[in-house]
Amino acid sequence: MLAFSKLTFSIIVPVHNGGSNFRRCLSSLAALDSPPKEIIVVADGETDGSWRMAEDLGAQVLKIPSPVGPAGARNLGARSAKGDILFFVDADVTIPRDAMSQMAAAFQGDPESAAVFGSYDDEPFETNFLSQYKNLLHHYVHQTANSDASTFWAACGAIRREVFLAMGGFDERYRRPSIEDIELGYRLKRAGHRIRLLKALQAKHLKRWSLGSLLKADFFYRALPWTDLILSEGQFIDDLNVKMSNRISVILIFLLCLSLLGTLFMPWLFVFAVFLMVALLAFNWHLYRFFYDKRGMRFVLKAIPWHWFYFFYSGLAFCIGFVNYRMKRRRS
């Protein structure tokens, strides 16, 4: 591994019609306390002229005529990069002024780390409930995860270029924002590389979540492909969104649904349903206390049904993904 004094950083930002959020992202890069060797913006089939904002910043701009997705765009940027460390930042994220210093110190303090990533902060940019809920949940998941990470996160994550290229980069079969970073993290761990979660490095997510965008992203772009990845790997990792407590909560949610349906024929099942609700509250008590500390009781009362709904559609996606996986294996 290269010594810290010789390490250089290349920031790589894929963008597809980034709009005002991309402008805010670029502003945060311009304000960094320690400038990187280069900033590479990959315009992924964009049509709104986002690349011009990047050029005004002085960034190197690479253009892809038709969208290939963030995985392919990041790979293109990585192949052009000259820095020893590839620092990936999403176009709808702002990073703190000391992000470069934190990353440099992380790689300096642990020369064996192949990759380092941060998390979202606890002050989401958009103020509507779903944006606050979703991004605060993401913050909580990362802040309570293992620092010796089991995967990678590309919204604000860095990896040694030599390792990235040796691993073949992101899997370009993921043509939408999906689990391409998680899949890369699985490969890194399988190859024996160390990944660190730097909890102090907190980026701000600028995305506005709506019901449709949240369900589409969680169900189709994350839960289904992640299920396939888990089954292909042959193991559950007790970390992040697939912690044991979450898996138990999914089971409890389905038992709760069956119990509530059963009360139509056996009213006494309502007692069992109440027990399941109490169990769900107990298993997720620390999260709900976090929501309470950050946004108060009214927010908690709105967040709990959404969180339980999240367990329901995540479990449903796993069942569908399991069937698809078995059918795929049988055909092959």
MIPATI-726875 format. One line per field, with one value per residue (C-alpha): residue number from 1; x, y, z; residue in three letters. Coordinates in steps of 0.05 Angstrom, whole numbers, plus 5000, padded with zeros to 4 digits. Example, Ala and Ser with C-alpha at 12.3 -4.5 7.8 and 13.67 -1.06 7.14 Angstrom:
drenro <- (1  2)
c1 <- (5246  5273)
c2 <- (4910  4979)
c3 <- (5156  5143)
sevex <- (Ala  Ser)
REM end
This chain:
drenro <- (1  2  3  4  5  6  7  8  9  10  11  12  13  14  15  16  17  18  19  20  21  22  23  24  25  26  27  28  29  30  31  32  33  34  35  36  37  38  39  40  41  42  43  44  45  46  47  48  49  50  51  52  53  54  55  56  57  58  59  60  61  62  63  64  65  66  67  68  69  70  71  72  73  74  75  76  77  78  79  80  81  82  83  84  85  86  87  88  89  90  91  92  93  94  95  96  97  98  99  100  101  102  103  104  105  106  107  108  109  110  111  112  113  114  115  116  117  118  119  120  121  122  123  124  125  126  127  128  129  130  131  132  133  134  135  136  137  138  139  140  141  142  143  144  145  146  147  148  149  150  151  152  153  154  155  156  157  158  159  160  161  162  163  164  165  166  167  168  169  170  171  172  173  174  175  176  177  178  179  180  181  182  183  184  185  186  187  188  189  190  191  192  193  194  195  196  197  198  199  200  201  202  203  204  205  206  207  208  209  210  211  212  213  214  215  216  217  218  219  220  221  222  223  224  225  226  227  228  229  230  231  232  233  234  235  236  237  238  239  240  241  242  243  244  245  246  247  248  249  250  251  252  253  254  255  256  257  258  259  260  261  262  263  264  265  266  267  268  269  270  271  272  273  274  275  276  277  278  279  280  281  282  283  284  285  286  287  288  289  290  291  292  293  294  295  296  297  298  299  300  301  302  303  304  305  306  307  308  309  310  311  312  313  314  315  316  317  318  319  320  321  322  323  324  325  326  327  328  329  330  331  332)
c1 <- (5000  5023  5044  4996  5043  5040  4965  4924  4849  4804  4731  4683  4611  4561  4503  4440  4400  4424  4388  4394  4415  4476  4494  4493  4536  4587  4587  4605  4662  4688  4688  4730  4785  4835  4827  4832  4879  4820  4744  4715  4641  4611  4550  4509  4464  4440  4399  4394  4464  4489  4558  4565  4559  4615  4659  4648  4676  4738  4720  4740  4676  4665  4601  4562  4511  4458  4448  4485  4471  4514  4555  4579  4588  4631  4673  4686  4708  4752  4788  4806  4826  4898  4890  4910  4842  4777  4727  4656  4602  4530  4503  4446  4493  4533  4595  4623  4681  4729  4710  4778  4814  4771  4782  4857  4862  4822  4868  4930  4907  4892  4936  4904  4836  4817  4755  4723  4653  4610  4536  4479  4472  4412  4389  4359  4352  4279  4228  4169  4156  4178  4244  4257  4236  4275  4340  4338  4327  4388  4429  4408  4424  4495  4507  4489  4525  4593  4652  4687  4638  4609  4597  4609  4569  4582  4542  4602  4654  4727  4768  4840  4845  4890  4840  4780  4811  4834  4763  4734  4696  4621  4577  4549  4489  4457  4434  4395  4415  4410  4456  4518  4558  4533  4551  4621  4628  4610  4664  4715  4701  4703  4771  4796  4797  4779  4724  4713  4650  4672  4612  4639  4638  4566  4540  4473  4422  4385  4335  4260  4224  4152  4110  4121  4196  4207  4169  4200  4271  4262  4224  4250  4319  4341  4301  4293  4366  4393  4353  4385  4454  4443  4420  4477  4527  4493  4494  4460  4507  4484  4492  4458  4387  4393  4408  4376  4327  4302  4293  4254  4212  4194  4169  4130  4097  4072  4047  4012  3977  3955  3930  3889  3858  3845  3805  3749  3739  3771  3765  3811  3869  3867  3904  3960  3960  3970  4027  4060  4052  4086  4142  4152  4157  4207  4252  4255  4252  4321  4302  4236  4272  4321  4262  4233  4297  4305  4234  4187  4127  4084  4139  4146  4072  4075  4141  4120  4067  4115  4169  4123  4101  4175  4182  4121  4143  4215  4191  4146  4204  4247  4193  4187  4262  4270  4221  4255  4323  4301  4269  4332  4374  4328  4332  4407)
c2 <- (5000  5071  5115  5170  5225  5199  5186  5226  5228  5229  5248  5214  5238  5204  5249  5242  5306  5329  5396  5441  5384  5372  5446  5439  5376  5414  5472  5425  5397  5467  5483  5423  5440  5399  5397  5330  5315  5318  5318  5275  5284  5230  5257  5194  5208  5273  5324  5383  5410  5389  5378  5453  5465  5415  5449  5516  5484  5462  5389  5339  5320  5253  5245  5181  5191  5143  5126  5064  5074  5096  5031  5040  5115  5106  5053  5101  5154  5105  5084  5157  5174  5187  5188  5131  5134  5136  5177  5165  5217  5216  5276  5286  5288  5343  5324  5362  5411  5364  5302  5297  5304  5250  5203  5215  5204  5139  5110  5135  5106  5038  5023  4954  4984  4976  5019  5070  5099  5146  5153  5203  5256  5266  5331  5311  5367  5356  5369  5326  5266  5210  5244  5255  5184  5149  5188  5186  5110  5105  5147  5103  5038  5061  5092  5027  4982  4949  4995  4934  4936  4878  4917  4983  5047  5091  5154  5176  5122  5114  5055  5045  5049  4988  4946  4974  4958  4889  4873  4895  4955  4958  4906  4942  4896  4942  4996  5036  5062  4995  4951  4957  4983  4928  4875  4905  4904  4830  4815  4856  4818  4751  4770  4784  4860  4904  4956  5009  5048  5118  5140  5210  5225  5245  5269  5303  5269  5320  5271  5283  5217  5206  5144  5121  5133  5102  5038  5031  5040  4996  4940  4934  4965  4942  4885  4841  4845  4842  4778  4747  4769  4740  4674  4672  4685  4631  4670  4726  4778  4802  4876  4936  4923  4847  4845  4788  4836  4859  4788  4771  4834  4811  4745  4780  4826  4767  4732  4796  4801  4728  4738  4800  4762  4703  4747  4747  4673  4666  4732  4707  4714  4789  4775  4742  4801  4850  4807  4810  4886  4892  4846  4890  4952  4917  4893  4962  5003  5035  5060  5090  5123  5152  5180  5209  5243  5273  5292  5280  5235  5257  5236  5169  5154  5167  5129  5064  5044  5061  5020  4960  4969  4968  4901  4875  4893  4873  4804  4800  4819  4765  4712  4733  4737  4668  4638  4673  4649  4577  4580  4610  4555  4501  4528  4531)
c3 <- (5000  4986  5044  5064  5043  4972  4969  4919  4912  4850  4864  4815  4808  4760  4741  4699  4696  4764  4767  4828  4873  4829  4835  4910  4905  4863  4912  4969  4928  4913  4988  5010  5059  5019  4943  4909  4852  4805  4802  4747  4729  4684  4648  4639  4580  4612  4574  4622  4613  4681  4651  4640  4715  4725  4673  4708  4771  4732  4734  4681  4645  4610  4569  4554  4498  4525  4599  4623  4697  4756  4756  4685  4694  4756  4721  4663  4712  4749  4686  4672  4744  4763  4839  4884  4919  4881  4922  4896  4910  4886  4848  4899  4959  4992  5032  5091  5084  5120  5081  5047  5113  5145  5086  5085  5160  5154  5101  5138  5204  5174  5114  5107  5091  5018  5023  5069  5068  5109  5121  5113  5167  5213  5179  5112  5062  5042  5097  5076  5121  5074  5059  5133  5151  5096  5105  5181  5177  5131  5180  5239  5201  5185  5254  5289  5240  5249  5235  5205  5148  5109  5045  5009  4998  4937  4955  4997  4993  4973  4950  4930  4854  4848  4887  4849  4781  4803  4825  4758  4786  4793  4760  4700  4695  4746  4698  4750  4819  4855  4896  4852  4911  4958  4907  4900  4976  4977  4926  4964  5028  4992  4965  5035  5032  5092  5088  5141  5158  5180  5221  5233  5159  5146  5079  5067  5021  4978  4947  4956  4969  4949  4959  4888  4886  4954  4938  4869  4896  4958  4925  4853  4857  4925  4958  4896  4871  4942  4954  4892  4916  4985  4958  4908  4964  5006  5071  5109  5139  5207  5192  5162  5135  5142  5217  5255  5289  5221  5197  5259  5250  5179  5207  5262  5210  5169  5231  5251  5183  5187  5259  5240  5182  5229  5277  5225  5242  5311  5350  5405  5356  5369  5435  5395  5347  5405  5430  5362  5360  5428  5403  5341  5385  5430  5374  5343  5407  5397  5328  5352  5410  5359  5319  5382  5403  5333  5313  5372  5386  5328  5280  5315  5310  5235  5226  5260  5208  5152  5184  5192  5120  5101  5136  5098  5028  5043  5064  5003  4958  4991  4978  4905  4898  4928  4878  4821  4845  4850  4781  4752  4784  4758  4687  4689)
sevex <- (Met  Leu  Ala  Phe  Ser  Lys  Leu  Thr  Phe  Ser  Ile  Ile  Val  Pro  Val  His  Asn  Gly  Gly  Ser  Asn  Phe  Arg  Arg  Cys  Leu  Ser  Ser  Leu  Ala  Ala  Leu  Asp  Ser  Pro  Pro  Lys  Glu  Ile  Ile  Val  Val  Ala  Asp  Gly  Glu  Thr  Asp  Gly  Ser  Trp  Arg  Met  Ala  Glu  Asp  Leu  Gly  Ala  Gln  Val  Leu  Lys  Ile  Pro  Ser  Pro  Val  Gly  Pro  Ala  Gly  Ala  Arg  Asn  Leu  Gly  Ala  Arg  Ser  Ala  Lys  Gly  Asp  Ile  Leu  Phe  Phe  Val  Asp  Ala  Asp  Val  Thr  Ile  Pro  Arg  Asp  Ala  Met  Ser  Gln  Met  Ala  Ala  Ala  Phe  Gln  Gly  Asp  Pro  Glu  Ser  Ala  Ala  Val  Phe  Gly  Ser  Tyr  Asp  Asp  Glu  Pro  Phe  Glu  Thr  Asn  Phe  Leu  Ser  Gln  Tyr  Lys  Asn  Leu  Leu  His  His  Tyr  Val  His  Gln  Thr  Ala  Asn  Ser  Asp  Ala  Ser  Thr  Phe  Trp  Ala  Ala  Cys  Gly  Ala  Ile  Arg  Arg  Glu  Val  Phe  Leu  Ala  Met  Gly  Gly  Phe  Asp  Glu  Arg  Tyr  Arg  Arg  Pro  Ser  Ile  Glu  Asp  Ile  Glu  Leu  Gly  Tyr  Arg  Leu  Lys  Arg  Ala  Gly  His  Arg  Ile  Arg  Leu  Leu  Lys  Ala  Leu  Gln  Ala  Lys  His  Leu  Lys  Arg  Trp  Ser  Leu  Gly  Ser  Leu  Leu  Lys  Ala  Asp  Phe  Phe  Tyr  Arg  Ala  Leu  Pro  Trp  Thr  Asp  Leu  Ile  Leu  Ser  Glu  Gly  Gln  Phe  Ile  Asp  Asp  Leu  Asn  Val  Lys  Met  Ser  Asn  Arg  Ile  Ser  Val  Ile  Leu  Ile  Phe  Leu  Leu  Cys  Leu  Ser  Leu  Leu  Gly  Thr  Leu  Phe  Met  Pro  Trp  Leu  Phe  Val  Phe  Ala  Val  Phe  Leu  Met  Val  Ala  Leu  Leu  Ala  Phe  Asn  Trp  His  Leu  Tyr  Arg  Phe  Phe  Tyr  Asp  Lys  Arg  Gly  Met  Arg  Phe  Val  Leu  Lys  Ala  Ile  Pro  Trp  His  Trp  Phe  Tyr  Phe  Phe  Tyr  Ser  Gly  Leu  Ala  Phe  Cys  Ile  Gly  Phe  Val  Asn  Tyr  Arg  Met  Lys  Arg  Arg  Arg  Ser)
REM end
